[in-house]
Amino acid sequence: MQVTVSGYVRMVTILKRLATELCQGRLVFALEGGYHLEALAHSVKATLEVLLGMPAGADDPLGPPPHGGSAIDITALLQRIKVTHGLA
């Protein structure tokens, strides 16, 4: 996926806000293996900091993804999901 640590912080922040708004703050996270261990450690730490209401640590201590990781526009996909689930 080439998600940076700050990318995980953003995703978890959004999920936490949505959980508070939609399901009394309940969230479940699962951790699977097979990744770069240092990146995994920083991302898990940042995730827990967000969930605990703490400021997340250093922004992207590992730098950008190795292949540049250009952003993909998913606006159309999000709109289709919203329409499908009656959120539009």
C-alpha positions as CSV (number, residue, x, y, z in Angstrom):
1,M,0.0,0.0,0.0
2,Q,3.0,2.3,0.6
3,V,1.2,4.2,3.4
4,T,3.4,6.5,5.4
5,V,3.2,6.8,9.2
6,S,1.4,10.1,8.8
7,G,-1.0,8.4,6.4
8,Y,-1.8,5.8,9.1
9,V,-2.3,8.7,11.6
10,R,-4.8,10.3,9.2
11,M,-6.7,7.1,8.6
12,V,-6.9,6.2,12.3
13,T,-8.0,9.8,13.1
14,I,-10.8,9.5,10.6
15,L,-11.8,6.1,11.8
16,K,-11.8,7.2,15.4
17,R,-14.0,10.2,14.5
18,L,-16.4,8.0,12.6
19,A,-16.5,5.4,15.4
20,T,-17.4,8.1,17.9
21,E,-20.1,9.5,15.5
22,L,-21.6,6.2,14.4
23,C,-21.0,3.4,17.0
24,Q,-20.3,4.8,20.4
25,G,-16.5,4.9,19.7
26,R,-16.1,1.2,19.3
27,L,-13.3,0.1,17.0
28,V,-11.5,-3.2,16.2
29,F,-8.1,-3.3,14.7
30,A,-6.3,-6.4,13.6
31,L,-2.6,-6.6,12.9
32,E,-1.2,-9.0,10.3
33,G,2.4,-9.6,9.6
34,G,4.8,-9.7,6.6
35,Y,5.8,-6.1,6.5
36,H,8.9,-4.0,7.1
37,L,9.3,-4.4,10.9
38,E,10.6,-0.8,11.5
39,A,7.7,0.7,9.5
40,L,5.2,-1.6,11.3
41,A,6.5,-0.5,14.7
42,H,6.2,3.2,13.9
43,S,2.8,2.8,12.4
44,V,1.4,0.7,15.3
45,K,2.9,3.2,17.8
46,A,1.3,6.1,15.9
47,T,-2.1,4.2,15.7
48,L,-2.1,3.7,19.5
49,E,-1.1,7.3,20.2
50,V,-4.1,8.5,18.1
51,L,-6.5,6.0,19.8
52,L,-5.3,7.2,23.3
53,G,-5.7,10.8,22.4
54,M,-2.0,11.5,22.5
55,P,-0.1,13.5,19.8
56,A,1.3,11.1,17.3
57,G,5.1,10.9,17.3
58,A,7.5,12.2,14.6
59,D,6.0,12.6,11.2
60,D,7.2,9.9,8.8
61,P,10.4,9.0,10.6
62,L,11.1,6.6,7.7
63,G,10.6,9.2,5.0
64,P,8.5,8.7,1.8
65,P,7.6,5.3,0.3
66,P,10.5,3.8,-1.6
67,H,8.9,4.2,-5.0
68,G,7.7,7.8,-4.6
69,G,4.1,6.7,-3.8
70,S,2.2,9.1,-5.9
71,A,-1.3,9.8,-4.7
72,I,-4.2,8.2,-6.5
73,D,-7.4,10.1,-6.9
74,I,-10.2,8.0,-5.3
75,T,-12.9,10.7,-5.4
76,A,-15.1,8.7,-7.9
77,L,-14.7,5.5,-5.9
78,L,-15.7,7.2,-2.6
79,Q,-18.7,8.8,-4.4
80,R,-19.8,5.3,-5.6
81,I,-19.5,3.9,-2.2
82,K,-21.5,6.7,-0.7
83,V,-24.3,6.2,-3.2
84,T,-24.3,2.4,-2.7
85,H,-24.7,2.8,1.0
86,G,-27.1,5.7,0.9
87,L,-24.6,8.2,2.3
88,A,-24.6,10.6,-0.7
